[in-house]
Amino acid sequence: MRFAPLLRFVVVTVGCLATSGFPSFAETPQELVNIAQTWDGKMAPEKAVPLLKQIVELLKNEKPSPLLHNMFAQLAANLEFINDIDEADVTYSQWSDSVSNTDGKDSYAHAVVLVKWGMLLVTDQRSEKAETLLKEALPIIEKKDPSGPDMVFTLQQLEGVAVNQAKWKDAEELRNRYLDLVEKKHGRPSQELALALAKASNGLHEEEKHDECEKLARESVEFFEANQKEDSEAASSAYNALGTALMGLRRWAEAEAAYQKAYAIDVKHYGKDDIRSTTSVNNLANSITQVADIQDDKERLEKAEAMFREYMRVAEKTFGSNHPRVAVALSNIASVLQRRFSFTEAEELLVRAVKMEDRLPKKSPTRIHTKINLISSIMGLGRYKEAETLCEKTLAEAKETFGDEHALVASVMHLRGNLLVRLGRAIEAEQSFWEAMKIREVALGKDHSEVAVSLFNLAKLVQARGDIKNPESMFRRVVKIDEKSFGKDSPRVGYDTFALADNLMAQKRWNDARKELDKVVALFEKSFGKEHHFLGDVFIVYASILQVDKKYGEEEKILRRALAIHQKALGDNHNTTARTMIQLAVNLRVQEKLNEAERVARSAFLIFSNQTGANRVPAEMLGQISDIYFLILIELHYPRNLIQERIEMIHEGNDPGALPTART
């Protein structure tokens, strides 16, 4: 008996979607028996289940036999495949009773059923019942083959139960036990140990022990590479484990490289249309999304979306259109759409995903994650009251399911804070961010990057209500956490440092702010190059410090650089480009370079005047800009009637052209 290949058996044999020549029903009991005796598993699960139920009911009326047990196994596997977990659970129970009657409760055959049943419940996160079944099977298996693969596999399943229950000490003992068994039987190094190390690393990932997780995964990978087996089928699990470890360490680019290797292996052995290959591509797409987020890389986001859609296509083909794996793909695609502000399309996908996930066990974190995603889309569409209602329901569900101190509760609390900011309820939002941060400190550790996210938002709110000194220490802590989590050269650290510089400017500590902005410029240039619009944004802030110091020549140089960046990165008619022009026009006016100031201000004014829809600037802002233009023309000694005429033309979206040389 080998339990380890069971999942592959389910996917390949039972999951084969080729239609069989079997009828969907039989005319006589004998026909059912004949079908059972010749069953080869090559039948679509949706068709197989009703036929297998007929066969099982018929055989149950006879004396229990190996044929009945085989049909129980086939029915359970097909029910798992179509995700009818409750029916599968009942089938395993009946199978267990039948084997107990024929072989005895303490038989090895019964232990086989218990472990397979336990696997189902581990996957479904019904940890307590799974633990009972697996612990009943363990002494039976240990008595027959104390160091064999079935013993190792059962210990691994029990480790999964302990991880699901957050019993970290139990998980560690079970992990060490099966690693010792494998090492003693196969030696170090060996392929068997490499695979066990990859499995063990996944458990450590769930415990947030990412350094240990990476160590085991890397040892697993090193075996395959040292023995020239890096392209073997088994090596895929090692590279996937390494990618997962590196994702936990926030080393996204390295994780992407590891997942890329796993995907290449799977495609080589199974082809692109196999669910195993698309599982690797889903991991790869997640890592690409993280890198794209930090790097503001739209092309990489498009690449990730295409991969998520490929995963969904194969998942639908393999499992059907209403399977939870399809729901995961829908949620991932929606996340990419949200980053592109396509909230309507994202909402449609997420509503569909939520309906599918009602079939998942209540304690599945996926249910909460998808609802968080859905709330974000509804917020993006401006339906804040509707979002608030769903947010409060999701928060109550998360607390009831996982307890008040769970990290998922903190995620909902953090989202609630963002929603309350948009609703203008800043004091409640501040409290929500504070509670989210405190939960994350306990659940994830005080130096976790998610703690920094809540702390960052909290500091922003505190500063917004006029407290300019306390946020400084908060921002400095955020910088420190993210330096540890992402590395000192990460753009994420640059964003944090930018916020710190803004706080120092609010305190009028100009020199300190300038030092922090120098760090931001260096980080962004290294990460994005010298022409990314983020740099232009930093230079605008930098220029305001130079303006305070009355270093108008330096301010002009840095504003011209910001303008060149914005024009190239965003276009000549973008609002940000126009805002940079206005700041440059003000600088030129102070330096009495009035003719150029007029040309720049007129260009900016025209950009704003010609904007429509969501890009249209408020009338109040347009009035302020026209006031700046008015003052420049006055200082150029042009008469008021000509000035008023030019401003009215610009308000109508018409360029009045160059100023007349004669000033009448």
C-alpha positions as CSV (number, residue, x, y, z in Angstrom):
1,M,0.0,0.0,0.0
2,R,1.3,3.5,-0.9
3,F,-0.7,6.5,0.3
4,A,1.6,9.1,-1.1
5,P,0.5,8.8,-4.8
6,L,-3.2,8.8,-3.9
7,L,-3.7,12.5,-4.9
8,R,-2.1,11.8,-8.2
9,F,-4.3,8.7,-8.6
10,V,-7.4,10.9,-8.0
11,V,-6.3,13.5,-10.6
12,V,-5.1,11.1,-13.3
13,T,-7.2,8.0,-13.0
14,V,-10.5,9.2,-11.5
15,G,-10.1,12.6,-12.9
16,C,-9.8,11.5,-16.5
17,L,-12.5,13.4,-18.4
18,A,-12.6,11.0,-21.3
19,T,-16.1,9.7,-21.5
20,S,-16.4,5.9,-21.2
21,G,-18.5,3.5,-23.1
22,F,-20.4,2.6,-19.9
23,P,-24.1,3.5,-19.9
24,S,-25.2,6.1,-17.4
25,F,-27.5,3.5,-15.8
26,A,-27.9,-0.3,-16.0
27,E,-31.1,-2.2,-16.9
28,T,-30.5,-5.2,-14.6
29,P,-28.5,-6.0,-11.4
30,Q,-26.3,-8.3,-13.4
31,E,-25.3,-5.5,-15.7
32,L,-24.3,-3.5,-12.7
33,V,-22.1,-6.3,-11.4
34,N,-20.6,-6.7,-14.9
35,I,-19.7,-3.0,-15.0
36,A,-18.2,-3.2,-11.5
37,Q,-16.0,-6.2,-12.5
38,T,-14.7,-4.4,-15.6
39,W,-14.4,-0.9,-14.1
40,D,-11.3,0.9,-15.3
41,G,-12.0,4.4,-13.8
42,K,-12.1,6.2,-17.2
43,M,-15.4,7.8,-16.8
44,A,-16.2,11.5,-16.1
45,P,-16.8,11.8,-12.3
46,E,-20.2,13.5,-12.8
47,K,-21.4,10.4,-14.7
48,A,-19.5,8.0,-12.6
49,V,-21.0,9.0,-9.2
50,P,-24.7,8.0,-9.9
51,L,-23.6,4.8,-11.5
52,L,-21.2,3.9,-8.7
53,K,-24.0,4.6,-6.1
54,Q,-26.2,2.1,-7.9
55,I,-23.5,-0.5,-7.9
56,V,-22.7,0.1,-4.2
57,E,-26.3,-0.2,-3.1
58,L,-26.6,-3.4,-5.1
59,L,-23.5,-5.0,-3.6
60,K,-24.3,-3.9,-0.1
61,N,-27.3,-6.3,-0.2
62,E,-24.8,-9.2,-0.8
63,K,-22.0,-10.5,1.5
64,P,-19.2,-7.9,1.8
65,S,-16.5,-8.6,-0.8
66,P,-13.3,-7.1,-2.3
67,L,-15.5,-5.9,-5.2
68,L,-17.7,-3.9,-2.8
69,H,-14.6,-2.4,-1.2
70,N,-13.2,-1.5,-4.6
71,M,-16.5,0.2,-5.5
72,F,-16.5,2.1,-2.2
73,A,-13.0,3.3,-3.0
74,Q,-14.0,4.4,-6.5
75,L,-17.1,6.2,-5.3
76,A,-15.2,8.0,-2.5
77,A,-12.5,9.2,-5.0
78,N,-15.1,10.4,-7.5
79,L,-17.0,12.2,-4.8
80,E,-13.8,13.9,-3.7
81,F,-13.1,14.9,-7.3
82,I,-16.5,16.7,-7.7
83,N,-16.0,18.2,-4.2
84,D,-19.0,16.5,-2.7
85,I,-17.1,16.2,0.6
86,D,-20.1,15.3,2.8
87,E,-21.1,12.4,0.6
88,A,-17.5,11.3,0.4
89,D,-17.3,11.4,4.2
90,V,-20.4,9.1,4.4
91,T,-19.0,6.7,1.8
92,Y,-15.7,6.4,3.8
93,S,-17.7,5.7,6.9
94,Q,-19.6,2.9,5.1
95,W,-16.4,1.5,3.6
96,S,-14.7,1.5,7.0
97,D,-17.6,-0.5,8.6
98,S,-17.6,-3.0,5.7
99,V,-13.8,-3.6,6.0
100,S,-14.1,-3.9,9.8
101,N,-16.7,-6.7,9.3
102,T,-14.6,-8.6,6.8
103,D,-11.0,-8.0,7.9
104,G,-11.4,-6.8,11.5
105,K,-11.1,-3.3,13.0
106,D,-7.4,-3.7,13.7
107,S,-6.5,-5.0,10.3
108,Y,-4.1,-3.3,7.9
109,A,-6.9,-3.1,5.3
110,H,-9.0,-1.0,7.7
111,A,-6.0,1.2,8.5
112,V,-5.8,1.9,4.7
113,V,-9.4,3.2,4.7
114,L,-8.8,5.3,7.9
115,V,-5.8,7.0,6.4
116,K,-7.5,7.8,3.1
117,W,-10.6,9.0,5.1
118,G,-8.3,11.1,7.3
119,M,-6.7,12.6,4.1
120,L,-10.1,13.8,2.9
121,L,-10.8,15.5,6.3
122,V,-7.3,17.0,6.5
123,T,-7.9,18.6,3.1
124,D,-11.3,19.7,4.2
125,Q,-9.8,21.1,7.5
126,R,-12.0,18.9,9.7
127,S,-9.0,18.5,11.9
128,E,-10.5,16.9,15.0
129,K,-12.2,14.0,13.2
130,A,-9.1,13.6,11.0
131,E,-6.9,13.4,14.0
132,T,-9.0,10.7,15.6
133,L,-9.0,8.5,12.4
134,L,-5.3,8.9,11.8
135,K,-4.3,8.2,15.4
136,E,-6.5,5.0,15.2
137,A,-4.6,3.9,12.0
138,L,-1.1,4.8,13.2
139,P,-0.4,1.9,15.7
140,I,-1.8,-0.6,13.1
141,I,0.6,0.7,10.4
142,E,3.5,1.0,12.9
143,K,3.1,-2.6,14.0
144,K,3.3,-3.9,10.4
145,D,5.9,-1.6,8.9
146,P,7.3,0.9,11.4
147,S,9.7,2.6,9.0
148,G,7.9,2.2,5.7
149,P,6.4,4.8,3.4
150,D,2.9,4.3,4.7
151,M,4.1,5.1,8.2
152,V,5.9,8.2,7.0
153,F,2.8,9.3,5.1
154,T,0.5,8.9,8.0
155,L,2.8,10.9,10.2
156,Q,2.8,13.6,7.5
157,Q,-1.0,13.7,7.5
158,L,-1.0,14.0,11.3
159,E,1.4,16.9,11.0
160,G,-1.1,18.6,8.6
161,V,-3.8,18.2,11.3
162,A,-1.5,19.7,14.0
163,V,-0.7,22.7,11.7
164,N,-4.4,23.2,10.9
165,Q,-5.0,23.3,14.7
166,A,-2.0,25.6,15.3
167,K,-0.5,22.9,17.6
168,W,3.0,23.8,16.7
169,K,4.8,21.6,19.3
170,D,2.9,18.5,18.1
171,A,3.6,19.4,14.5
172,E,7.3,19.7,15.2
173,E,7.4,16.3,17.0
174,L,5.6,14.6,14.1
175,R,7.8,16.4,11.5
176,N,11.0,15.3,13.3
177,R,9.7,11.8,13.7
178,Y,9.1,11.2,10.0
179,L,12.3,12.9,8.9
180,D,14.2,10.6,11.3
181,L,12.5,7.6,9.8
182,V,13.3,8.5,6.2
183,E,16.9,9.4,7.0
184,K,17.5,6.1,8.9
185,K,16.0,4.0,6.1
186,H,17.3,5.9,3.0
187,G,20.3,7.8,4.3
188,R,21.4,11.4,3.8
189,P,21.4,12.5,1.0
190,S,18.6,10.6,-0.8
191,Q,15.7,11.4,-3.0
192,E,13.2,10.1,-0.3
193,L,14.7,12.5,2.3
194,A,14.7,15.4,-0.2
195,L,11.0,14.9,-0.8
196,A,10.3,14.6,3.0
197,L,12.3,17.8,3.6
198,A,10.1,19.6,0.9
199,K,7.0,18.4,2.7
200,A,8.4,19.5,6.1
201,S,9.2,23.0,4.8
202,N,5.6,23.6,4.0
203,G,4.6,22.9,7.6
204,L,7.2,25.4,8.8
205,H,5.9,28.0,6.3
206,E,2.5,27.8,8.0
207,E,4.2,28.4,11.4
208,E,5.8,31.5,9.9
209,K,9.2,29.9,10.6
210,H,10.5,31.1,7.2
211,D,14.2,30.9,7.8
212,E,13.9,27.2,8.8
213,C,11.5,26.6,6.0
214,E,14.0,28.0,3.5
215,K,16.8,25.8,5.0
216,L,14.9,22.6,4.5
217,A,13.6,23.5,1.0
218,R,17.0,24.5,-0.1
219,E,18.5,21.2,1.1
220,S,15.8,19.4,-0.9
221,V,16.6,21.4,-4.0
222,E,20.4,20.9,-3.6
223,F,19.9,17.1,-3.6
224,F,18.2,17.2,-7.0
225,E,20.7,19.7,-8.5
226,A,23.8,17.8,-7.1
227,N,22.5,14.5,-8.5
228,Q,21.6,16.0,-11.9
229,K,17.9,15.3,-11.3
230,E,16.8,18.9,-11.4
231,D,14.5,18.2,-14.3
232,S,13.0,15.1,-12.8
233,E,9.3,14.9,-11.9
234,A,10.1,14.7,-8.2
235,A,12.2,17.9,-8.3
236,S,9.0,20.0,-8.9
237,S,7.9,19.7,-5.3
238,A,11.3,20.8,-4.1
239,Y,11.3,24.0,-6.2
240,N,7.7,24.7,-5.2
241,A,8.6,24.3,-1.6
242,L,11.6,26.7,-2.0
243,G,9.4,29.2,-3.8
244,T,6.9,29.1,-0.9
245,A,9.7,29.6,1.6
246,L,11.0,32.6,-0.3
247,M,7.5,34.1,-0.6
248,G,7.3,33.9,3.2
249,L,10.6,35.8,3.4
250,R,9.2,38.4,1.0
251,R,12.0,37.6,-1.5
252,W,9.6,37.8,-4.4
253,A,12.1,37.7,-7.3
254,E,13.9,34.6,-5.9
255,A,10.5,32.9,-5.3
256,E,9.5,33.7,-8.9
257,A,12.7,32.0,-10.1
258,A,12.0,28.8,-8.0
259,Y,8.4,28.6,-9.1
260,Q,9.5,29.1,-12.8
261,K,11.7,26.0,-12.4
262,A,8.9,24.0,-10.9
263,Y,6.5,25.0,-13.7
264,A,9.1,24.1,-16.4
265,I,9.5,20.6,-14.9
266,D,5.7,20.1,-14.7
267,V,5.2,21.2,-18.3
268,K,8.0,18.9,-19.5
269,H,6.5,15.8,-17.7
270,Y,2.7,16.5,-17.9
271,G,2.1,19.2,-20.5
272,K,0.5,22.6,-20.0
273,D,-3.1,21.2,-19.7
274,D,-2.4,19.1,-16.6
275,I,-3.7,20.5,-13.3
276,R,-0.2,19.8,-11.7
277,S,1.4,22.2,-14.2
278,T,-1.2,24.9,-13.6
279,T,-0.8,24.6,-9.8
280,S,2.8,25.6,-10.3
281,V,1.8,28.3,-12.7
282,N,-0.6,29.7,-10.1
283,N,2.2,29.8,-7.6
284,L,4.4,31.5,-10.2
285,A,1.7,34.1,-11.0
286,N,1.3,35.0,-7.3
287,S,5.1,35.7,-7.1
288,I,5.0,37.8,-10.3
289,T,2.1,39.8,-8.9
290,Q,4.0,40.6,-5.7
291,V,7.0,41.8,-7.8
292,A,4.8,43.8,-10.1
293,D,3.1,45.5,-7.1
294,I,6.4,46.7,-5.7
295,Q,7.9,47.7,-9.0
296,D,4.7,49.2,-10.4
297,D,5.1,47.0,-13.4
298,K,2.0,46.9,-15.5
299,E,3.4,44.4,-18.1
300,R,4.2,41.9,-15.3
301,L,0.6,42.3,-14.0
302,E,-0.7,41.4,-17.4
303,K,1.5,38.4,-17.5
304,A,0.3,37.3,-14.0
305,E,-3.3,37.7,-15.1
306,A,-2.8,35.5,-18.2
307,M,-1.3,32.8,-15.9
308,F,-4.2,33.0,-13.5
309,R,-6.6,32.7,-16.4
310,E,-4.7,29.6,-17.7
311,Y,-5.0,28.1,-14.3
312,M,-8.8,28.7,-14.3
313,R,-9.2,27.2,-17.7
314,V,-7.5,23.9,-16.8
315,A,-9.2,23.9,-13.4
316,E,-12.6,24.2,-15.1
317,K,-11.8,21.6,-17.6
318,T,-10.5,19.2,-14.9
319,F,-13.0,19.8,-12.0
320,G,-15.9,21.6,-13.5
321,S,-17.0,25.2,-13.5
322,N,-18.2,25.3,-9.9
323,H,-15.1,23.8,-8.1
324,P,-13.4,25.8,-5.3
325,R,-10.1,25.7,-7.3
326,V,-11.9,27.7,-10.0
327,A,-13.0,30.1,-7.2
328,V,-9.3,30.6,-6.2
329,A,-8.5,31.4,-9.8
330,L,-11.4,33.9,-10.0
331,S,-10.2,35.6,-6.9
332,N,-6.7,35.9,-8.1
333,I,-7.8,37.3,-11.5
334,A,-10.0,39.8,-9.6
335,S,-7.0,41.0,-7.6
336,V,-5.1,41.9,-10.8
337,L,-8.2,43.7,-12.2
338,Q,-8.5,45.7,-9.0
339,R,-4.9,46.9,-9.4
340,R,-6.0,48.2,-12.8
341,F,-9.1,49.8,-11.3
342,S,-11.4,47.4,-13.2
343,F,-13.6,47.1,-10.2
344,T,-16.9,46.2,-12.0
345,E,-15.3,43.1,-13.7
346,A,-13.5,42.2,-10.5
347,E,-16.8,42.3,-8.6
348,E,-18.5,40.0,-11.0
349,L,-15.8,37.4,-10.7
350,L,-15.7,37.6,-6.9
351,V,-19.5,37.3,-6.5
352,R,-19.2,34.1,-8.5
353,A,-16.3,32.9,-6.4
354,V,-18.1,33.5,-3.1
355,K,-21.0,31.4,-4.3
356,M,-18.7,28.5,-5.1
357,E,-16.8,28.8,-1.8
358,D,-20.0,28.2,0.2
359,R,-19.2,24.6,-0.5
360,L,-15.9,24.9,1.4
361,P,-15.7,24.0,5.1
362,K,-16.6,26.8,7.5
363,K,-13.0,27.1,8.8
364,S,-11.5,27.6,5.3
365,P,-9.5,30.8,5.3
366,T,-10.2,31.1,1.6
367,R,-13.8,32.1,2.3
368,I,-12.7,35.1,4.2
369,H,-9.9,36.1,1.8
370,T,-12.4,36.1,-1.1
371,K,-14.9,38.3,0.8
372,I,-12.1,40.7,1.7
373,N,-11.4,40.9,-2.1
374,L,-15.1,41.5,-2.8
375,I,-15.4,44.3,-0.3
376,S,-12.4,46.0,-1.9
377,S,-14.1,45.9,-5.3
378,I,-17.3,47.3,-3.9
379,M,-15.3,50.1,-2.2
380,G,-13.5,50.8,-5.6
381,L,-17.0,51.3,-7.1
382,G,-17.8,53.9,-4.4
383,R,-20.6,51.8,-2.8
384,Y,-19.3,52.4,0.7
385,K,-22.5,51.7,2.7
386,E,-22.9,48.3,0.9
387,A,-19.2,47.6,1.5
388,E,-19.6,48.5,5.2
389,T,-22.5,46.0,5.6
390,L,-20.5,43.2,4.0
391,C,-17.4,44.1,6.0
392,E,-19.2,43.9,9.3
393,K,-20.7,40.5,8.4
394,T,-17.3,39.2,7.3
395,L,-15.7,40.5,10.5
396,A,-18.3,38.7,12.6
397,E,-17.8,35.5,10.5
398,A,-14.0,35.6,10.9
399,K,-14.3,36.2,14.7
400,E,-16.8,33.4,15.1
401,T,-14.8,30.9,13.0
402,F,-11.2,31.7,14.0
403,G,-11.4,33.6,17.2
404,D,-10.8,37.3,18.0
405,E,-7.0,37.2,17.9
406,H,-6.6,35.5,14.5
407,A,-4.6,37.1,11.7
408,L,-7.6,36.9,9.3
409,V,-9.6,39.0,11.8
410,A,-6.9,41.6,11.6
411,S,-7.1,41.6,7.8
412,V,-10.8,42.4,8.0
413,M,-10.2,45.0,10.7
414,H,-7.5,46.7,8.5
415,L,-9.8,46.7,5.5
416,R,-12.5,48.2,7.7
417,G,-10.1,51.0,8.7
418,N,-9.6,51.9,5.0
419,L,-13.4,51.9,4.4
420,L,-14.0,54.1,7.4
421,V,-11.5,56.6,6.1
422,R,-13.5,56.9,2.9
423,L,-16.6,57.3,4.9
424,G,-15.0,60.2,6.7
425,R,-15.1,58.5,10.1
426,A,-11.4,59.1,10.9
427,I,-11.6,58.4,14.7
428,E,-13.2,55.0,14.1
429,A,-10.7,54.2,11.3
430,E,-7.8,55.0,13.6
431,Q,-9.2,52.6,16.2
432,S,-9.7,49.9,13.6
433,F,-6.1,50.2,12.3
434,W,-4.8,50.1,15.9
435,E,-6.8,46.9,16.7
436,A,-5.6,45.3,13.5
437,M,-2.0,46.1,14.3
438,K,-2.2,44.7,17.8
439,I,-3.8,41.4,16.6
440,R,-1.1,41.1,14.0
441,E,1.6,41.7,16.5
442,V,0.4,38.7,18.6
443,A,-0.6,36.4,15.7
444,L,2.3,37.1,13.3
445,G,5.0,38.7,15.4
446,K,5.9,42.4,16.1
447,D,8.3,42.5,13.1
448,H,5.9,41.1,10.5
449,S,5.4,43.2,7.4
450,E,1.6,43.1,7.9
451,V,2.1,44.9,11.3
452,A,4.0,47.6,9.3
453,V,1.0,48.0,6.9
454,S,-1.5,48.7,9.7
455,L,1.0,50.9,11.6
456,F,1.7,52.9,8.5
457,N,-2.0,53.7,8.0
458,L,-2.4,54.4,11.7
459,A,0.5,56.9,11.5
460,K,-1.0,58.6,8.5
461,L,-4.3,59.2,10.3
462,V,-2.7,60.4,13.5
463,Q,-0.7,62.9,11.4
464,A,-3.9,64.0,9.5
465,R,-5.6,65.0,12.8
466,G,-2.8,67.3,13.6
467,D,-0.5,65.2,15.8
468,I,2.8,65.7,13.9
469,K,5.3,64.4,16.5
470,N,4.0,61.0,17.5
471,P,3.8,59.6,13.9
472,E,7.6,60.0,13.5
473,S,8.4,57.1,15.7
474,M,5.7,55.1,14.0
475,F,7.1,55.7,10.6
476,R,10.6,54.9,11.8
477,R,9.4,51.6,13.1
478,V,7.6,50.9,9.8
479,V,10.9,51.5,7.9
480,K,12.8,49.2,10.3
481,I,10.3,46.4,9.9
482,D,10.2,46.6,6.1
483,E,14.0,46.8,5.9
484,K,14.1,43.5,7.8
485,S,11.2,42.0,5.8
486,F,12.1,43.1,2.3
487,G,15.7,44.3,2.4
488,K,17.1,47.8,2.7
489,D,17.1,48.3,-1.1
490,S,13.4,47.5,-1.5
491,P,11.1,50.1,-3.1
492,R,8.7,49.3,-0.2
493,V,11.3,50.9,2.2
494,G,11.4,53.8,-0.2
495,Y,7.6,54.4,0.1
496,D,7.9,54.2,3.9
497,T,10.8,56.6,4.0
498,F,8.9,59.0,1.8
499,A,6.1,59.1,4.4
500,L,8.7,59.7,7.1
501,A,10.1,62.7,5.1
502,D,6.6,64.1,4.8
503,N,6.2,63.9,8.6
504,L,9.5,65.6,9.1
505,M,8.4,68.4,6.8
506,A,5.2,68.8,8.8
507,Q,7.5,69.4,11.8
508,K,9.4,71.9,9.7
509,R,12.6,69.9,10.1
510,W,13.7,70.6,6.6
511,N,17.3,69.3,6.8
512,D,16.2,66.0,8.3
513,A,13.4,65.7,5.7
514,R,15.9,66.3,2.9
515,K,18.2,63.6,4.2
516,E,15.4,61.1,4.1
517,L,14.4,62.2,0.6
518,D,18.0,61.6,-0.6
519,K,17.5,58.0,0.5
520,V,14.2,57.7,-1.3
521,V,15.8,59.1,-4.5
522,A,18.6,56.6,-4.3
523,L,16.3,53.7,-3.7
524,F,13.8,54.6,-6.5
525,E,16.6,55.2,-9.0
526,K,18.1,51.8,-8.2
527,S,14.7,50.0,-8.3
528,F,12.9,51.9,-11.2
529,G,15.6,53.7,-13.1
530,K,15.9,57.5,-13.4
531,E,12.8,58.2,-15.5
532,H,10.0,56.6,-13.4
533,H,7.1,58.8,-12.4
534,F,7.7,58.0,-8.7
535,L,11.0,59.9,-8.9
536,G,9.2,62.8,-10.4
537,D,6.8,62.8,-7.4
538,V,9.7,62.7,-5.0
539,F,11.4,65.7,-6.8
540,I,8.2,67.8,-6.4
541,V,8.4,67.3,-2.6
542,Y,12.1,67.9,-2.6
543,A,11.6,71.1,-4.5
544,S,9.2,72.4,-1.8
545,I,12.0,72.1,0.7
546,L,14.4,74.0,-1.5
547,Q,11.7,76.7,-1.8
548,V,11.5,77.1,2.0
549,D,15.3,77.5,2.0
550,K,14.9,80.1,-0.8
551,K,17.3,78.0,-3.0
552,Y,15.3,79.0,-6.1
553,G,18.0,78.0,-8.6
554,E,18.3,74.5,-7.2
555,E,14.5,74.3,-7.0
556,E,14.2,75.2,-10.7
557,K,16.6,72.5,-11.7
558,I,14.9,69.8,-9.8
559,L,11.4,70.9,-11.0
560,R,12.6,70.8,-14.6
561,R,13.9,67.2,-14.0
562,A,10.5,66.3,-12.4
563,L,8.7,67.8,-15.4
564,A,10.8,65.9,-17.9
565,I,10.1,62.6,-16.0
566,H,6.3,63.2,-15.8
567,Q,6.1,64.2,-19.5
568,K,7.9,61.0,-20.6
569,A,6.3,58.6,-18.1
570,L,2.7,60.0,-18.0
571,G,2.4,62.2,-21.1
572,D,2.2,65.9,-21.9
573,N,-1.5,66.2,-21.0
574,H,-1.6,64.4,-17.7
575,N,-2.8,66.2,-14.6
576,T,0.4,65.4,-12.7
577,T,2.4,66.9,-15.5
578,A,0.3,70.0,-15.3
579,R,0.7,70.3,-11.5
580,T,4.5,70.1,-12.0
581,M,4.2,72.9,-14.6
582,I,2.3,75.1,-12.1
583,Q,5.0,74.6,-9.5
584,L,7.7,75.4,-12.0
585,A,5.8,78.5,-13.1
586,V,5.6,79.7,-9.5
587,N,9.3,79.2,-9.1
588,L,10.1,81.1,-12.4
589,R,7.8,84.0,-11.2
590,V,9.8,84.3,-8.0
591,Q,13.0,84.4,-10.0
592,E,11.3,87.1,-12.2
593,K,11.6,84.9,-15.3
594,L,8.1,86.1,-16.2
595,N,7.9,85.4,-19.9
596,E,8.8,81.7,-19.4
597,A,6.6,81.6,-16.3
598,E,3.6,82.8,-18.4
599,R,4.2,80.1,-21.1
600,V,4.5,77.3,-18.6
601,A,1.4,78.5,-16.6
602,R,-0.6,78.8,-19.7
603,S,0.2,75.3,-20.8
604,A,-0.7,73.9,-17.4
605,F,-3.9,75.9,-17.3
606,L,-4.9,74.5,-20.8
607,I,-4.3,70.9,-19.7
608,F,-6.6,71.3,-16.7
609,S,-9.2,73.1,-18.7
610,N,-9.4,70.4,-21.3
611,Q,-9.8,67.5,-18.9
612,T,-13.2,65.7,-18.8
613,G,-14.9,63.1,-16.7
614,A,-13.0,61.7,-13.7
615,N,-9.9,63.7,-14.7
616,R,-11.7,67.0,-14.5
617,V,-10.2,69.2,-11.8
618,P,-12.4,71.0,-9.2
619,A,-13.5,74.5,-10.2
620,E,-11.9,75.8,-7.0
621,M,-8.5,74.4,-8.1
622,L,-9.0,75.8,-11.6
623,G,-9.7,79.2,-10.0
624,Q,-6.5,79.1,-8.0
625,I,-4.4,78.3,-11.1
626,S,-6.0,81.1,-13.0
627,D,-5.1,83.4,-10.1
628,I,-1.5,82.4,-10.5
629,Y,-1.7,83.1,-14.3
630,F,-3.4,86.5,-13.6
631,L,-0.6,87.6,-11.2
632,I,2.1,86.7,-13.7
633,L,0.4,88.8,-16.4
634,I,-0.1,91.7,-14.1
635,E,3.6,91.6,-13.3
636,L,4.3,91.6,-17.0
637,H,2.3,94.9,-17.1
638,Y,-0.5,93.7,-19.4
639,P,-3.8,95.5,-19.1
640,R,-6.6,93.9,-17.2
641,N,-9.0,93.6,-20.2
642,L,-6.4,91.6,-22.2
643,I,-5.7,89.5,-19.1
644,Q,-9.4,88.7,-18.6
645,E,-9.9,87.9,-22.2
646,R,-7.0,85.4,-22.2
647,I,-8.2,83.7,-19.0
648,E,-11.7,83.3,-20.4
649,M,-10.3,81.7,-23.6
650,I,-8.3,79.2,-21.6
651,H,-11.4,78.4,-19.4
652,E,-13.2,77.5,-22.6
653,G,-10.3,75.2,-23.6
654,N,-8.9,77.5,-26.3
655,D,-5.2,78.5,-26.5
656,P,-4.9,82.3,-26.7
657,G,-1.5,81.9,-28.2
658,A,1.7,83.8,-27.4
659,L,1.4,87.1,-25.6
660,P,1.4,90.2,-27.9
661,T,4.7,92.1,-27.8
662,A,2.9,95.5,-27.5
663,R,1.6,96.1,-24.0
664,T,-1.2,98.6,-24.4
